[in-house]
Amino acid sequence: MREEVGELVITRPWPGMTQGFWKDPDRYLETYWSRWKDVWVHGDWAYVDKDGTWFIHGRSDDTLKIAGKRVGPAEVESVLVGHPAVNEAAAVGVPHEVKGETVVCFCVLRPGFEPSEALRGELTERVVGAMGKALKPERLLFVRELPKTRSAKIMRRVIRATHLGQEPGDLSSLDNPGGVKAIAEAV
């Protein structure tokens, strides 16, 4: 539907779409074709405005569900990078006793800005003001860098696992090992 965020899917095959995973056809079917019959689920949220322009809103498998509200980490991150001090941000969901899940944010500051409790409070309140009290970050941590792939995508699953003290899993696409170390040091 237009003017609503929804799951990006394809109902008719096209020549350029992924046709499988190398040496793992079952994983390909499970990843893209298992949700709805004859529908390829891409794994991204999309929005089409009234003029027909498409916008990608981030990964649907990264969706945070906080106190019954569903929000993409990119929405929280956009609020944070809208502040002049923040160069990059990552938002991840972590378990919470009452809300089910809560958000923890990691911010890389621009040159000339220093981490402080005042800035942490300002950024936290910026998220509350833009998204509501239910989405107030449980923690907001300053880091020198974020773990990313070679194509510069932030590896949220690695950030989340590191924050929770879990094994981060496959790091073969990681471009900057210092990003994982920076998260571990901030926690």
C-alpha positions as CSV (number, residue, x, y, z in Angstrom):
1,M,0.0,0.0,0.0
2,R,1.2,3.5,-0.7
3,E,2.2,5.8,2.1
4,E,2.6,2.9,4.6
5,V,5.8,1.1,5.6
6,G,5.6,-2.6,4.7
7,E,7.6,-5.7,4.0
8,L,9.4,-5.6,0.6
9,V,8.4,-8.7,-1.4
10,I,8.4,-9.9,-5.0
11,T,5.5,-12.0,-6.3
12,R,6.9,-12.6,-9.8
13,P,10.5,-13.7,-10.5
14,W,12.7,-11.4,-12.5
15,P,16.0,-12.2,-14.2
16,G,18.3,-10.3,-11.8
17,M,17.0,-11.8,-8.5
18,T,19.0,-14.2,-6.3
19,Q,18.5,-17.8,-7.4
20,G,20.2,-19.5,-4.6
21,F,23.0,-19.7,-2.0
22,W,26.2,-21.4,-3.1
23,K,26.2,-25.0,-1.8
24,D,23.2,-24.3,0.5
25,P,19.9,-24.4,-1.5
26,D,17.8,-25.2,1.6
27,R,19.0,-22.1,3.4
28,Y,18.1,-20.1,0.4
29,L,14.5,-21.5,0.4
30,E,14.2,-20.9,4.1
31,T,15.6,-17.4,4.0
32,Y,13.5,-16.0,1.0
33,W,10.6,-18.4,0.2
34,S,9.3,-19.9,3.5
35,R,7.1,-17.1,4.8
36,W,4.4,-17.0,2.2
37,K,3.6,-19.3,-0.7
38,D,5.1,-18.2,-4.0
39,V,6.3,-14.9,-2.4
40,W,10.0,-13.9,-2.2
41,V,10.6,-11.9,1.0
42,H,13.5,-9.6,0.6
43,G,14.0,-8.8,4.3
44,D,13.7,-5.0,4.1
45,W,11.0,-2.5,5.1
46,A,9.9,-0.3,2.2
47,Y,7.7,2.8,1.8
48,V,6.2,4.2,-1.4
49,D,5.1,7.8,-1.2
50,K,2.1,9.3,-3.0
51,D,4.3,10.1,-6.1
52,G,5.5,6.5,-6.4
53,T,9.0,7.1,-5.0
54,W,10.3,4.1,-3.1
55,F,12.3,4.4,0.2
56,I,14.0,1.5,2.0
57,H,13.7,1.7,5.8
58,G,16.2,-0.9,6.8
59,R,16.1,-4.6,7.5
60,S,12.9,-6.1,8.7
61,D,14.8,-8.8,10.5
62,D,16.4,-6.0,12.6
63,T,13.1,-4.8,13.7
64,L,12.9,-3.9,17.4
65,K,9.7,-4.7,19.3
66,I,9.6,-2.4,22.4
67,A,6.6,-2.3,24.6
68,G,4.4,-3.5,21.7
69,K,5.8,-0.9,19.3
70,R,7.7,-2.1,16.2
71,V,10.5,0.2,15.1
72,G,13.5,-0.2,12.8
73,P,16.9,0.5,14.2
74,A,17.5,2.9,11.3
75,E,14.7,5.1,12.5
76,V,16.4,5.5,15.9
77,E,19.8,5.9,14.2
78,S,18.5,8.7,12.0
79,V,17.3,10.7,15.0
80,L,20.8,10.4,16.5
81,V,22.8,11.3,13.4
82,G,20.5,14.3,13.0
83,H,22.4,15.8,16.0
84,P,25.5,17.8,15.0
85,A,27.8,15.9,17.3
86,V,26.9,12.4,15.9
87,N,28.7,11.0,12.9
88,E,27.4,7.5,13.0
89,A,25.0,5.5,15.2
90,A,23.8,2.0,15.7
91,A,20.7,0.9,17.6
92,V,20.2,-2.7,18.8
93,G,17.5,-4.4,20.7
94,V,18.3,-6.3,23.9
95,P,16.0,-8.3,26.2
96,H,14.1,-6.4,28.9
97,E,12.0,-7.8,31.7
98,V,9.0,-5.5,31.3
99,K,9.1,-4.2,27.7
100,G,10.2,-7.5,26.1
101,E,13.0,-5.6,24.4
102,T,14.7,-2.3,24.8
103,V,17.0,-0.2,22.7
104,V,20.7,0.3,23.3
105,C,22.5,2.9,21.1
106,F,26.1,3.3,20.1
107,C,27.3,6.7,18.8
108,V,30.5,7.7,17.0
109,L,31.1,11.4,17.5
110,R,32.3,13.9,14.9
111,P,35.8,15.4,15.4
112,G,35.7,18.2,17.9
113,F,33.0,16.6,20.1
114,E,33.8,14.7,23.3
115,P,31.7,12.2,25.1
116,S,29.9,13.6,28.2
117,E,27.0,12.9,30.4
118,A,25.3,16.1,29.2
119,L,25.6,14.9,25.6
120,R,24.4,11.4,26.5
121,G,21.3,13.0,28.1
122,E,20.7,15.3,25.2
123,L,20.9,12.5,22.7
124,T,18.6,10.3,24.8
125,E,16.1,13.0,25.1
126,R,16.3,13.6,21.4
127,V,15.2,10.0,20.8
128,V,12.4,10.4,23.3
129,G,11.2,13.6,21.7
130,A,11.1,12.1,18.2
131,M,9.9,8.6,19.0
132,G,8.2,8.7,22.4
133,K,9.0,7.6,26.0
134,A,8.6,3.9,25.3
135,L,11.5,4.0,22.9
136,K,13.9,5.8,25.3
137,P,17.3,4.1,25.0
138,E,18.1,1.9,28.0
139,R,21.8,2.9,27.4
140,L,23.6,5.2,25.1
141,L,27.3,4.5,24.7
142,F,30.0,6.4,22.9
143,V,32.4,4.4,20.7
144,R,35.3,5.3,18.4
145,E,34.0,3.1,15.6
146,L,31.3,0.6,14.7
147,P,31.9,-2.9,13.2
148,K,31.1,-2.8,9.5
149,T,31.2,-5.0,6.4
150,R,33.4,-4.2,3.4
151,S,30.4,-2.5,1.9
152,A,30.2,-0.2,5.0
153,K,27.0,-1.8,6.4
154,I,26.9,-1.7,10.2
155,M,26.9,-5.2,11.7
156,R,24.2,-4.8,14.2
157,R,24.1,-8.5,15.1
158,V,27.7,-8.3,16.0
159,I,27.1,-5.2,18.1
160,R,24.2,-6.9,19.9
161,A,26.0,-10.1,20.6
162,T,29.1,-8.2,21.9
163,H,26.9,-6.1,24.1
164,L,25.3,-9.2,25.6
165,G,28.6,-11.0,26.1
166,Q,27.7,-13.6,23.4
167,E,29.7,-15.0,20.6
168,P,29.3,-12.7,17.6
169,G,29.2,-15.5,15.1
170,D,30.6,-15.3,11.6
171,L,32.9,-12.3,11.2
172,S,34.2,-13.2,7.7
173,S,32.5,-10.0,6.2
174,L,33.9,-7.8,9.0
175,D,36.1,-5.0,7.6
176,N,37.3,-3.4,10.8
177,P,38.0,-5.7,13.8
178,G,38.6,-2.6,15.9
179,G,34.9,-2.0,15.7
180,V,34.1,-5.1,17.7
181,K,36.8,-4.1,20.2
182,A,35.4,-0.6,20.5
183,I,31.9,-2.1,21.4
184,A,33.4,-4.5,23.9
185,E,35.3,-1.7,25.6
186,A,32.2,0.5,25.8
187,V,30.1,-2.1,27.5
